[in-house]
């Protein structure tokens, strides 16, 4: 299953708010590339069904 993920620093509430608005769900605290982070993800299929779009 394809997955869309995002990571941000725990104190970066603005980025976390964007991830939530895009439909991503918090999964766990991680160390990503040596930086303490929060991990959000959504299945690609679920994102596609949501009708949201990113970029352009």
C-alpha positions as CSV (number, residue, x, y, z in Angstrom):
1,X,0.0,0.0,0.0
2,X,1.4,3.4,-0.9
3,X,1.7,5.8,1.9
4,X,1.9,9.6,2.2
5,X,3.8,10.7,5.2
6,X,5.0,13.9,6.8
7,X,7.3,14.6,9.8
8,X,7.7,17.8,11.8
9,X,9.3,18.9,15.0
10,X,7.0,18.4,18.0
11,X,6.8,22.1,18.7
12,X,5.9,23.0,15.1
13,X,2.1,23.2,15.6
14,X,1.6,25.1,12.3
15,X,3.0,22.2,10.3
16,X,1.0,19.7,12.3
17,X,-2.2,21.7,11.6
18,X,-1.5,21.6,7.9
19,X,-1.0,17.8,8.0
20,X,-4.3,17.4,9.9
21,X,-6.2,19.6,7.4
22,X,-4.8,17.4,4.6
23,X,-6.2,14.3,6.3
24,X,-3.0,12.9,7.7
25,X,-3.2,11.1,11.1
26,X,-0.6,11.3,13.9
27,X,1.1,7.9,14.3
28,X,4.0,8.2,16.7
29,X,7.0,10.2,17.9
30,X,10.1,9.3,15.9
31,X,13.7,10.4,15.3
32,X,13.8,11.2,11.6
33,X,17.2,11.9,10.1
34,X,18.5,12.5,13.6
35,X,15.8,15.0,14.6
36,X,13.1,14.3,17.2
37,X,9.8,14.5,15.2
38,X,6.2,13.6,15.1
39,X,5.1,11.3,12.3
40,X,1.8,11.7,10.4
41,X,0.5,9.5,7.5
42,X,-2.4,8.6,5.3
43,X,-2.9,5.8,2.8
44,X,-2.5,7.1,-0.8
45,X,-5.9,5.6,-1.7
46,X,-7.6,7.4,1.2
47,X,-5.9,10.7,0.2
48,X,-7.1,10.3,-3.4
49,X,-10.7,9.6,-2.3
50,X,-10.7,12.7,-0.1
51,X,-10.6,15.0,-3.1
52,X,-7.8,17.1,-1.6
53,X,-4.9,18.2,-3.8
54,X,-1.4,19.4,-3.0
55,X,0.7,21.6,-5.2
56,X,0.3,23.0,-8.7
